[in-house]
Amino acid sequence: MTPGEPLIRWDWLARNLPVIGQRLLEHIQLTVIAVVIGFLISFIISILIVRRSSMYGPVTWITGVMYTIPSLALFALLVPFTGLSMITAEIGLVSYTLLILIRSIVSGIRSVPEEVRDAAIGMGYSPWKLLWRVELPLATVVIISGVRVATITIIGLTTVTALIGQGGLGALILEGIQRFFSTPLIVGALLSIALAVLADAGLAMLQRWVTPWARVRE
């Protein structure tokens, strides 16, 4: 960026709208895949933990260690095995969702009052029917709260995948840094923030829609 140059070059913005739209879609795709796969893995592990509580400590320790590894370092460790690919990006992103989602799912199920469980068992509910008809519906608020945190986290981390050639809004930020050009940098950063805010708002609306009983209590 040269002295006197404006922060936003509107002519560049107008010429590159298709590229910006493509980067935004790439970012959304990477995020959605990571959160969905992370949720499925976390859900299965969480059900096992609920059935065998002794698993909680080791599982959260392992996922906690994975969560603390810097994203760039984790991608660097994966590249020799999976290359500069979407698989590398998704393995890294999924690993950052596990601790958040496992804790929220397990906490949500464990928060169901014992008297509610006892009443359902007294009505003849099997363990699986108890899970699907009683525990999970009552745990929905806590679970979706975890999904919200995981989604916002992954939207931020997805910007780093540009360093391994996976595009997303991070590619705009990287271009701005490499060229000392503020326009793509600012556009990429602002769209990342806007995407996180909109995703959180959308999930909050979903939470209120699927848990009408929580609105009544409020």
C-alpha distance (Angstrom), angle and dihedral (degrees) to the residues before:
residue distance angle dihedral
M1 . . .
T2 3.79 . .
P3 3.81 123.8 .
G4 3.77 111.5 -85.6
E5 3.80 94.3 19.7
P6 3.84 112.6 132.4
L7 3.79 118.9 -111.3
I8 3.80 91.1 -123.5
R9 3.80 121.5 41.6
W10 3.77 101.2 -157.6
D11 3.80 92.7 -169.4
W12 3.82 90.3 57.7
L13 3.81 89.5 47.1
A14 3.82 92.2 52.4
R15 3.82 92.7 48.0
N16 3.81 94.3 48.0
L17 3.82 102.0 44.2
P18 3.85 92.0 114.1
V19 3.82 90.6 51.9
I20 3.79 91.7 47.4
G21 3.81 90.4 50.0
Q22 3.80 90.7 50.0
R23 3.82 91.8 50.4
L24 3.80 90.3 49.2
L25 3.81 91.6 51.8
E26 3.82 90.5 47.6
H27 3.79 89.7 52.1
I28 3.80 92.4 49.9
Q29 3.81 91.6 47.2
L30 3.81 93.9 50.7
T31 3.81 90.7 47.2
V32 3.80 96.6 47.0
I33 3.82 93.6 47.6
A34 3.81 91.8 49.3
V35 3.81 95.2 47.5
V36 3.82 94.6 44.6
I37 3.81 94.7 47.9
G38 3.80 91.0 41.8
F39 3.79 90.8 51.2
L40 3.81 93.5 49.9
I41 3.81 92.2 49.6
S42 3.80 92.0 44.0
F43 3.80 92.7 48.1
I44 3.80 93.2 54.2
I45 3.81 92.3 45.9
S46 3.82 91.6 45.8
I47 3.81 92.7 53.4
L48 3.79 89.1 51.9
I49 3.80 89.8 49.3
V50 3.80 91.8 50.6
R51 3.79 89.0 53.3
R52 3.82 93.2 43.0
S53 3.80 109.9 28.5
S54 3.83 92.0 -175.1
M55 3.83 87.5 75.1
Y56 3.81 93.4 63.5
G57 3.80 97.1 79.9
P58 3.83 98.1 48.3
V59 3.82 93.5 41.5
T60 3.80 94.9 50.1
W61 3.81 90.2 44.8
I62 3.81 92.1 54.0
T63 3.81 94.4 43.6
G64 3.80 89.5 43.8
V65 3.81 90.6 56.0
M66 3.82 89.6 49.1
Y67 3.81 90.0 49.7
T68 3.80 92.8 53.7
I69 3.82 95.2 53.5
P70 3.83 109.0 103.1
S71 3.79 109.5 -110.0
L72 3.80 95.5 -125.6
A73 3.80 91.2 50.3
L74 3.81 91.0 49.1
F75 3.81 92.1 50.8
A76 3.81 89.6 48.4
L77 3.81 90.2 53.6
L78 3.81 91.7 50.0
V79 3.82 98.7 45.4
P80 3.86 95.9 77.3
F81 3.82 88.9 56.8
T82 3.80 105.0 34.7
G83 3.81 102.4 18.8
L84 3.79 128.2 -140.9
S85 3.78 92.1 -38.8
M86 3.78 143.1 125.7
I87 3.81 87.6 -104.0
T88 3.79 89.5 62.9
A89 3.80 91.1 49.0
E90 3.80 94.0 47.0
I91 3.81 95.6 46.4
G92 3.78 88.6 54.2
L93 3.81 95.2 44.1
V94 3.80 94.7 45.0
S95 3.80 91.1 51.5
Y96 3.81 90.0 58.9
T97 3.80 92.3 55.5
L98 3.80 97.5 53.6
L99 3.81 101.3 76.9
I100 3.80 93.0 46.3
L101 3.79 95.9 45.6
I102 3.81 97.7 41.5
R103 3.79 91.4 51.4
S104 3.81 92.8 48.3
I105 3.81 95.5 46.2
V106 3.81 94.0 46.3
S107 3.82 92.4 43.9
G108 3.80 91.0 48.7
I109 3.79 94.3 51.6
R110 3.80 92.8 43.3
S111 3.81 90.6 51.2
V112 3.81 91.7 66.2
P113 3.84 106.8 110.8
E114 3.79 115.1 -106.9
E115 3.80 91.9 -130.8
V116 3.82 88.9 60.0
R117 3.80 90.7 52.5
D118 3.78 91.7 46.3
A119 3.81 91.3 50.9
A120 3.82 91.7 50.2
I121 3.81 92.0 47.9
G122 3.79 89.2 48.4
M123 3.81 88.1 55.4
G124 3.80 89.5 56.7
Y125 3.81 100.3 -99.7
S126 3.81 114.1 162.8
P127 3.85 118.0 -135.6
W128 3.81 91.9 -99.0
K129 3.79 93.9 45.1
L130 3.80 88.5 48.2
L131 3.80 89.3 52.9
W132 3.81 97.4 47.9
R133 3.81 100.1 35.2
V134 3.80 101.7 36.5
E135 3.80 117.8 10.0
L136 3.80 101.2 43.3
P137 3.83 96.0 45.1
L138 3.81 90.5 50.8
A139 3.81 91.1 45.0
T140 3.81 93.9 50.6
V141 3.82 96.1 98.9
V142 3.81 92.9 54.5
I143 3.80 93.0 41.9
I144 3.81 94.7 51.5
S145 3.81 89.4 46.6
G146 3.80 87.2 58.4
V147 3.80 91.2 47.8
R148 3.80 89.2 52.8
V149 3.80 92.1 53.5
A150 3.81 92.2 45.0
T151 3.81 92.4 48.8
I152 3.79 94.3 51.1
T153 3.80 90.3 46.2
I154 3.79 92.5 51.9
I155 3.81 93.6 46.2
G156 3.79 87.3 58.4
L157 3.81 95.3 43.7
T158 3.80 93.3 46.9
T159 3.80 89.2 71.0
V160 3.83 87.3 69.9
T161 3.82 92.4 59.5
A162 3.80 88.2 76.2
L163 3.81 86.4 76.7
I164 3.81 89.1 66.6
G165 3.80 93.6 45.2
Q166 3.81 99.1 -98.8
G167 3.78 97.9 126.4
G168 3.76 120.8 -146.5
L169 3.77 123.6 135.7
G170 3.78 88.2 -51.2
A171 3.80 87.7 72.5
L172 3.81 89.2 63.9
I173 3.79 91.0 48.3
L174 3.81 91.0 47.8
E175 3.81 91.2 48.9
G176 3.79 90.6 52.0
I177 3.80 92.1 50.6
Q178 3.81 94.6 45.8
R179 3.80 93.9 47.6
F180 3.82 96.2 36.6
F181 3.80 84.5 -124.2
S182 3.79 115.0 142.4
T183 3.82 99.9 -162.6
P184 3.85 100.2 73.5
L185 3.80 89.8 37.2
I186 3.80 93.1 55.3
V187 3.81 93.1 41.2
G188 3.80 91.8 51.5
A189 3.79 93.3 46.7
L190 3.81 95.4 46.2
L191 3.80 93.2 46.8
S192 3.81 90.4 49.9
I193 3.80 90.1 53.0
A194 3.81 92.4 45.1
L195 3.81 91.3 48.8
A196 3.81 91.4 51.8
V197 3.81 92.1 48.9
L198 3.82 93.3 47.5
A199 3.81 92.8 45.9
D200 3.79 91.6 50.7
A201 3.80 91.9 47.3
G202 3.80 91.5 48.4
L203 3.80 92.9 49.9
A204 3.80 90.3 46.7
M205 3.81 89.4 54.6
L206 3.81 90.0 47.7
Q207 3.80 89.7 50.8
R208 3.80 92.0 52.9
W209 3.81 91.8 45.6
V210 3.82 96.3 51.6
T211 3.82 94.6 41.2
P212 3.82 106.1 50.0
W213 3.80 90.2 156.5
A214 3.81 89.3 64.3
R215 3.82 89.7 56.2
V216 3.78 90.1 51.9
R217 3.80 90.9 53.6
E218 3.81 90.1 49.3
